[in-house]
Amino acid sequence: MGKASARGKALYTRPASLTEAQTHYCPGCGHSTMHRLLAEVIDELGIRERTIGVAPVGCAVLAYEYINIDWSEAAHGRPPAVATALKRLQPDKIVFTYQGDGDLAAIGMAETIHAANRGENFTTIFINNAVYAMTQGQMAPTTMVGQKTKTTPRGRDANTEGPPMRVCELLSGFERVRFLARGTVASPPRVREMKRLLKKAFQYQIDGVGYSLVEVLSPCPTYWRLKPADCSEFIENTMAKVFPMGIVKDTGPGGQDRDEGLRPGGDSTEGTSG
């Protein structure tokens, strides 16, 4: 549950919104960290009793087992459509979708684009691990050029499969999209930054600002075939060159687009041959 200092003050405790269910995720997977961050943000904003999550089809299909809020399960790729209905029918609720790169950027791309273009006032948490993990490691829309998967054993070829989709950049051109950001949970400083981005996205929804999406570069040790520590290095040194981290768009109150804060090399869609 937690640790205590010599004076008896708790330094680390379980968020009230996080259940005690044993996780089904692989060791080193980023979903577990994101679930904790999400629970912390919900607790700190005091929105637990009016929050509704929309779970995807994918590794996080059982997200409702871990965060103690109201949930709705959606058909594959349809969380934005379900979230739109929930938010319009119950505008006082805080609604978010939690989606992987297959659910959001493949079968669900149409729903994603249209919800963003309409400026629906809900929040999307987009887990990008550059691979189809639940189905055992096939190429995803976000798989990088040169990255090997079960369906690209020689590496993704841009000439035949195209380059990876950069969802934040794709959505940034829609005028009603208010907040787009990309980060990771690959290290403690990155985890703290991710929490700040999550909280801002939810605060914008609370304030009625409009559509927000936070993309998470998430480790997948099992299908990257790397040790967890090596996954962190892979994200920082390889993945972040294709998917630059930072705030991509912020047109909310007091916000501004901060593309200058993104890492150099963001124009590249080249990935890795490993």
N, C-alpha and C positions, 0 to 999 in steps of 0.2 A: 504493500500500500504506500509506504512512504518512509522517509528517514527523518530522524530527529537530531538536533544539535545537542551539545552537552547541557544546554539550558532548557531543553525540552521543547523547543520551537520546531514545528514541522518545516522542513525545507522542500519537500517534494511529496505531493499527495495526488491521489486519483481525482480527476475532474468529476464533479457530480454527475455530469451527463454521460460519462463513459461507463459502460457496464463492466461487469467482472467476467464476461464470457471469454473463454479461451479462443484466441485468434486462430483462423484457419490459414493465414497467410504464410508464405515461405519465410524462413529466416533471412533478414536483410531487406525484405520488401518494404517499399516506401508507404504502402497503404496504412500500415499500423501507426506510423508516425503521423500521417495526415489525419487519421481518425482521432488521435489524441489532441492534435492542434485544433481540429474542428470542435471537439468537445470543450476545450479550454475557451475558445472564442465565444461559443454559445453561452457558456456560464458567465464569462466576464461581461458580456453585453446584456445579460439578464433576459434572454429571449427564449429560453428552453421551452416554456409552456405554449409558445405560439410559433414554433419552428416546425416546418414540414420538409423532410428530405425526400428526394426522388432517386431511388436506387437504379442502377443500370443492369444490363446483362454483361457479365465479365467477371473478373476476379473479385470485384466489390459487390457482387450480387447479394451478399449476405451482410451488407453494411448495417442493416437494421438490427442485427444482433449485437452491435457494439456501441451504438450511440442511442441513448434513451430519449428519443423524441418521437414524434409522429412520422411515419414513413409511408410512401406509396411506391410500389414496384411498377416499372414501366416495361413495355415490350422493347425489344432490342432497338436501340437508337431513338426511342421516342420520349425520353425524359423531358426535353424542352416543350413538347406538346402537352404532356401531363402537367408540367410546372406552370405553363401558361394558363391552363384551365383552373388549377388550384389558386393561383394568384389573382386571377380575375374574379373568381367566385368568392374568394376570401382575402380581400386586399389588405386586411390587418395582419395576416400571417406573414411570416418570414419563410420564403420558399427557396430551396436550392436544389440543383441537380449535381450528382456526383458521378462522373463518367470517365471511362478510359478512352484511349485513342481509337479503338475499333468502334465502340458504341457512339462516340461523338463525331469522329472525323471520317468514318466510312459509312455504315448503314444509316447513321443519324445526321449526316452532314446537311441534308436539306432542312431538317427541323432546327438545327443549330443556326444556320444562316438566316432563316426567316424569323426566328425568335429574336436574334440579335438585330436584324434590320428593323423590326418593329419596335425595338427598344423595350421589350418586356421587362418589368421591374422585378426580376429575380436574379439569383447568383448561380453561376456555374463553376464547379470545381473540376478541372480537366486534368486527369492523370496521364501523363505522357511518358511511357516507358519504351517507346519505339518498337514494340513488338506485340503480337497477339499472345498473351501469356496464358489465359484460361484454356485455350485450345492447343497449347503446347508449342508455341514459338514460331508462328508463321509471320510473314511480312505484314506490317501495319502501314497505314497512310503516313505515319511519322518515321518509319524505318529510314535510316540514313543511307546515302549513296555509299556503296561498298560494304555495308553491314550485312553479315551473314545471318540468315534465318533458315528454317526448314524449307521454305518455299523460294528462298534465294540463296542456295548453298554456295554460290560463287560471289555473293554480295549483290546488293541492289544495284541495278544498272539503270541509270537515268534515261538511257535511250529507249529502253523497253518498258520499264516500270515508272518512269518519271521521277522527279525529285521529291523529297519529303514535303508534306504539307505543313506550313507554319500557320497554325490556326490564329494566333493573336494578330499576326500581320494581315491575314486574310480578312479578319473582322474589323480591323482598325479603320477601314474606309467607310464603314457604315456610320452615318451621322448621329444615330440615336444610341450607339454604343458608348457608354460613359467611362468604363474602367476596364482596362486590359493589362494584365501583369503576368510575368513569368519568373518563377523561382525554382528552388529545389529543397530537398530535405537531406542533402548529401553530407552535411556537417552541422555541428551545433550553431555556428553563426548563421548559416543558411536557414536553419530551422527557425531561428528567432526572426529573421527577415520574412520568412514565409508566413509566420503568424501575423506580422504587421500587415502584410498584403491581404490576408484573409479577413482580418478585422476591418480593414478599410472597405473591402468589397461588401461586406455585410452592413456596414454603417451606411453606405450609399443606398442600399436597398431600404433600410430602416427610414432613411430621410426621403425616400421616394424619388431618388435621382434617376434611376433607370438601370439598364442591363449592365452586368459586370461579369467578367470571367477571369479566373486565376488559373494559370497553367502551372503544373508541377512536373518538373523533370524528375522522374521517380526511378530508383534502382530496381532492377529485376535480375538478381544474381543467378536464378535458376536458368533462364533462357538467354542471358548474356554469357552464361558460363564463366562467371567471374566471382571471386571472393567479394564479400560486402565492401571491404576497404578498397578493393580495386574498382568496384562500381562507382564509388565516390570520386575517385581520380578520373574515371572514364567520363563522368558527367561534367566535371570541371574542365577537363582538358580537351575533350572531343565533342561531347554533345552540346555544350554551351556555345561552341563555335557555329553550330548549325541553328540552334535555338537560343539566341542571346537572352540573358536574364536581365530583368529590370522592368520598369513600368513602360509599357508600349503605348498606352493611351490613357489619359486622365483628364476628362473634361467636366468633372464634377465641381462642386463649390470649392473654390480655392485650389483646384487642381490644375495641372497643365500637362500637355504631352511632354514626355521627357526622354525622347529617343536618344538624346546625347548621353544618357546614363547607361545605355546598353553597351555591352562589351564589343571591342573591335572584332572584326571578322564576321559580323552578322549577315553580310551579303552572300556568304558561302552556303551552299547546300551540300557540300561534300562532307562525308562522314568518315567512316573507318573501313579498312579492308579486313579488320580482324573479326 
